[in-house]
Amino acid sequence: MKRQVSYDRARFSTTQNEKENKAEEPLIRFFTPSELRAYMPEANTVLVGDSHISKGEVMVLGGEPGIGKSTAATELAFCGATGKDWFGLPIHAKFKTMIIQTENSRHRLKQEFLARCADSYLDDWIFVSEPPPYGLPLTNPRFQSDVMANVDRIRPDVVLLDPWNAAAKDQGAAEYAGTFDVLRNILPTGKEKPCLGVVAHTRKPKPSERRIGGPALLHLLAGSHILTSVPRAVFILVRGDHEDETDNSVVFYNPKNNNGSKCARSAWRCTPAGYSPLPEFDWERFDGKAESGRKVIGFEHIVGVLGSGMLPRKDAVKRLAEVSGLGRRACEKALSSGGKFAAHLCCEGDCVKLA
């Protein structure tokens, strides 16, 4: 019998038909310690990392608007299809991903997939929706039926919802819990139950706030505590440079992983073709360990370094680091042809001077 799901908009209550269908399965089961010790997960259940992403579980990927959360979600789909590590986490089994998203048009999606790969074999592994004309009306029976029909056709191992606030309009606990209930009932159960991943916004940072790690990152997720209590794993993206809006570096955090060990933070660069590691990321500058207070490179620093004439770039970077107190990477960016002082600089080969 085909699954039927319908929910009251105010209370997300299950219909009688759904209750009858669910009654065919045990609603609760108990096991002895011996049975639990002998339990062996089904093959290909653990998909990514140390049980970071597993079939049947819930995970959250958070970050502020524009940081590249949707790109990270697409990256997960590509890694699942190709076996490439996702933010340094190994892929244990190839998996099929279904992305239900509301923000990127087909034109934007075309650009992203052209930049990544032209191989047609990915058509068997990645499925992305265009923005639904009415958003994500999860309480609408017709919408539920359309989603379930596609789930039955595709049989995904991972289903990603992007973004969470398109489904949960109110930030109250009841709304969040009800939205998770709707999603669980739309998706298959048992061995066919996929991992449910949601892409969520973090709240706007306070002027004095430093987002450099620790369990406190969980509190950055906007809305109810339900968003951090339900998922088994949470990932957070934070901007690598808090001062340069053109910088595309991010720091990847894993503040929660109930089913395994948490991975260490790592730095990455977001590009149209996905994420690439940044092994020379300036962690000292990011953590603000040099001195207390916020440091920036000002034009007065540039004049102090280049006021006497042209210098080899490496010497200019070294001197700028000395006068500004910032790291090498930040100084290289400030003296680059694409940096914020580019209009005031003249670059000739490996040398630089004031224009």
N, C-alpha and C positions, 0 to 999 in steps of 0.2 A: 504494500500500500504506500502510495506517495506521501511523504511528510507534509503535513499541513500546519502552518504556524500563523497565528494572528494574535495581536496584542492590543489591549486598550491603551490609548495614547497616554492617559494619566497614570495608569498603574502597571502597565506591561503585563497584564494577566493572561495566562495560557488558556486557550479554548478547550472545550470538552474533547474535540477530535484529537488534539495534540495529546491530552492526558490519556486518552484511550490508546493511542499509538505508543506512547512512552511506557504504558503499563505492561507491554510485552517484555520489557527488559527489567531486571532487578533494579529497584530504586536505591538499594543499599546492600552492600556485601561486607562480610567480616572474615578475617583471616587470623590464623594462629601465628605465633612467632616463628615456628618451623616453616610454615608456608611462606611467610614473608622473607625469611632468609633464603629460601630455595627459589624465590621468584627470579625469572629470567625475562628481561624485556624482549618484546618482539623484535625481530631483525629490522634494521633501518629505522628504529624509533628515535634514537639520538641522531640528530642531523648535523648540529654545529657545536664545536667546542666541548667543554666539560659539561654536557647536558644543558648548555646555554639555550639552545633551541631544540625542542623535541616535539614530536607529534603528540597531539592531545593536550599540550600545555599552552599557556598564554605568556606572551612577552610584550614589552613596551619599548619603543624607540622614541626618545624625546629630544627636543632641542628648540631653540628660539626660532621665530619665523625667518626664513631665508637662509638658514645655515646649511641646508642640504639634506634634510631628513628624507625627502622623497627620493633623492639620488642614492642615499644609503639604503633605502628599501629596494630600489631597483638593483643596486649592487648585490644585495642578498639574493635576489632572484637569479642574477647572472652567476653568482658563485655556486648556487645550488645546481645550476645547469652544467657548469664547467668544472666544478671541483676545486676552484681557486679559493684560497683562504678569504674569509670575510673579516676585515679589520684584524687580521692576524689570527683569527680563530679557525681551526681546521674544519673542513667539510668531511663528514664521515660517510655520507651516502648522498648520491645525487638526488635532488628532489624537485618536484614540480610546484611552481608558485603562481598564485592567483592574486592580483592586486586590485582591490576595489578602491578607486581613487576619484576625487572630485575636483582637483585643482588644475591638472595639466590637460590642455586640449590635445587633439590628435596631431596638430601642427607641432606643438612643443614635444610631444612624445616621439614624433618622427625625428626631430633633431637629436634627441637623446639616444635613440637606438641607432641612428646613422653614425653617430660619434663612437658608439661602443663596438658594434659588430654587425657584419652583414651575413653571417652564417644562418642558413634557413633551418638547421637542425634545432635551433633554439625555439622554433615554433612549437615543438612538442613539450617544452618545459616552462615557458613563461607566457602568462595571459594577463593583459592589463585592460581595465575598463576605460572608456572615455567618461568624462564627467556626466553622471546621470542628469537628465533635464530638470528634475525636481530635487536634486541633492540626494541624501540618503534617508528616505522615509521608511525606516525599518519597521514601523508599525503598520505599513500598508501591505495588505495580503498579496496584492498583485506584484509589488516589488519583492516581497519575500519569495514568491513563486518563481520569479525571474532569476533571483540569485540562486535558489536551490536547484533550478534546472541547469544552470551553468556549473554549479558545483558537482552535480551528478554527471554532467558531460565531461568535465575536465578532471575530476577526482584529484584535487590538489593535495600536496603534503603540507603546504604552508599557505595560509590566507592572510593577507595584509590589508588593513583598513587605514586609509590615508585621506584626511586626518580624522582623529577621534572626535573633535568638536563638531564635525559635520553630522555625526550621528547622535551624540549626547549634547543637546542644545543647552541644557541647564547644568550648572556645575555642582548640583546637590548630590548627596550620596545615593538617594533613591533613584535619581535619573541615571547615574553611572552604573549602579547595580542592575537596574532594569535593562540598560543597553547591553551589558554583558550577557544577561539572560537571553535576550533576543538573539544575539549573535550565536550563542551556544546552541540554541534550538534550531537555527537556520542550518547549521553545519552538521555533518554526519556524526554518528557516535561509534563507539567500539573501535575496531582496528582501522576504520576509515577516518577517524577523527583527526583533522589536521591541526597543526600548530596555528593558533590565532595570534597574530601580531598587530598591534595598533600603533600608529604614528601620532604622537601627541606633542602639544606645545609646552614649553617651559614658560614660567611667568617672567615678566619684564624684570631685569636686574635692578637692584637699588644702586644709587650712585657709589656707595661705599663698599659694595659687595664684590668679593673675589670668588670666582667659581673655579677653584683649583683642585677639587677632589673631595673624597670622603663620603660617608653615608648621607651626609646632609644634602647631597645632590638630589636625593629622592624627593626632598621637599620642594624642589624647583618645579616639579610637574604641576601645571595649572589645574585647579579644580579639586575634587574630592580625594580623600585618602584612599578611596576604592581603587584609584588608578595605580597605586603603588602596592596595595595589599593583595589584589587578585593575581597579577602576573607573577610567575616564578622567576623571571629574569627581567631586568631593566637596564637599558643602555641610554646614555646621555651624550649628546654632542655639544661641545662648548667651543666658542670661537678661540682660535689660537692667538689672535691679536685683537685685543679689546679696543685698540685705538685707531687702527687703520681699516676703514670700511671696505677697502678694495682687496684686503688680504683674504685668501681663500683657504687658509689652514684651519684645521679643527683638531680638537683633542677628544678622543673617544674614551668614555668611561663606562664601567660596568659596576655600579654601586650595589647591585643585588643579583644574586644567583642562588636560589634556594636549593637547587638540585646538584650543585657542584661548587667548585672553587671559582671565585671572581677573577677575572683577568686584569692585568696591570693596565694602567692608562697608556695610551699611545697617541702619537701625532700623525696627521694625514693631511694631504692636500686634495681638495675637491676640484675635479676637472670635468669637462663635458663627457669624458670617457670613463669616469668613475673616480675612485679614490686611490692615491698612491702614497706610500709611506714617506715620512719626513725624518730620516735618521739623524739629521743635524738640527733638529728643532731646538730653539733657545729656551730650554726649560727654566733656566735661572731668571730670565726676563719674565716668563709667563708666571712663575711663582712669586715674583716680586721679592726675591731673597736679597738682592744687592743692598737695598736700603728700604726703609718704610716710606710710604708715599708713592704717588703715581709719577712716573717719569716719561717724558716725551722728548723727541728730538725737535728742537726749534731751529728756525732759520739762523738765529744767532750762533748756533753750534756749527752750522755749515760755513758761515762767514769766518768763524774762528779757525776752522781747519783749512779752508781754501783761500783765505784772504791774501795770502802771500804768493799765490800763483798756482800753476798746474802741478798736480801730484799724481804719482802712480796710484791706481785705484786701491791696491792693497794697503798702501801707506795711508791713504785718506781714510779708509775704513778703520784702521788701527787707531789713528789719531782721533777720529770721531768717537770711537768707543771710549777713549780715555777722557774726553771732555764732557761726554754726555752721561757716562756711567751705564750705558746700555750695551747689550750683547752684539756680537759680530753680525748676526743675521739682520737685526734691526737696522744696523748701520749700513749694511750692504743695500738693503731696500731703500733707505733714505738717499743713497748716492746713485741709485739705478736710473736708467733712462725712463722707467715707468713709475718712479716714485713720486711722492707728493712735492718734491722740490725740483722736478725735472725741468720746469720752465726756467729755472735759475742756473742750470748746469749746462756745461758744454763738454761732451765726451769725445775724446779723440783716441781711438784704439783702447789701450789699457790705462789711459790717463783721464783725469777729470779736473775741471776748473770751473770757476764762476763764469756764467755767460755775460 
